[in-house]
Amino acid sequence: MDEAQLEQNNPNPFSKQSVIEFYVPAKFHSAQLVVADMKGVPIKIFDINTAGTQQVIIHANEFAAGSYFYSLFLDGAKVATKKMELTK
């Protein structure tokens, strides 16, 4: 697998926590998973330092209820974006 991949968070929608899985290929200089509000304003940024299949856990208590986008960036370029729903 040589291409980056971003999976849908699970569960979605969620009320306590949700897991985002993704794959980062070996050849990259910088990688980030960015959670943004519906206006595209970044709210939380996860720096990714290693290649391979990984996951981050989103905790509901860190965000207000609502809809969010999350995107995977490799070397400054957006690879993919997904939408998640947080209910409380």
N, C-alpha and C positions, 0 to 999 in steps of 0.2 A: 504494500500500500504506500504509494508515494504522494498522494494528494491529501491535503488537509480536509478534515471532515468535522462538521458540527451537528450534533444530534439534538432532537427536541428534548427539552427538560422533562423530567418525570418525577412526580406526577405533574400534570398541567391540566386544569388549574391546581394550585396548592394553597394550603393555609398555614403550614408549619415549616416545612423545608422541601426543597426540590433539588434534584441532581442534574447537572448539565455534563454530558460526556462529549469528548472531542478527541480528535487525533491530529497530532502535529508531526509532519515529516522531519527527518533528521537534518535536512539542509535548510536551516533558517538562522537568522541572526537575532531577531527579536519576535516575540509573540505575546499577544494579550487577548484576554476575554473581557469584553467591555459590556456592562449592563447600563442601559440608557432608558430615560423616560420616553414618553410618546412623542416628545418634541425633539428627541435625539440628543438630549443633554446627558453626558456620562454621569452616572451615579456611583458606580463601583467599577474598579479596574483590577483585574487579576493578571499579574505578570507571570508568564509561563517561561520557565527556564530549562525544561527538558523536553525531548522529543518522545513520541509514542502516544498511546491511548491514555487519557487522563480524565479526571472529573473534578468539578468544583461543586460544593454544596451551597445553595442559596438558602439563607435563613430568613423566614418571614419577618422576624422582629427587626430586621435591618432596613425594611422598606415599608412604605404605606401601601394599603390595598390598592390594586389597580393593574393596569397593563404595562408591560415593559418589553423592550427589545434587548436581545443580547447578540453580540457579534464577535466573531473570531477574526483577529488581524494577524497577518504574518508579514514581517518586514514592512509594516506601515500600510499594507494593502488589505482591504476588507475581503475576507474569503467567503463568509456566509453570515446571514442574520436570521434569527428566529424570534418568535413572540411568545411571551409567557404571561400568565394571569395569576395574580396573587389575590386571594380572598381572605377575609378575616372574620 
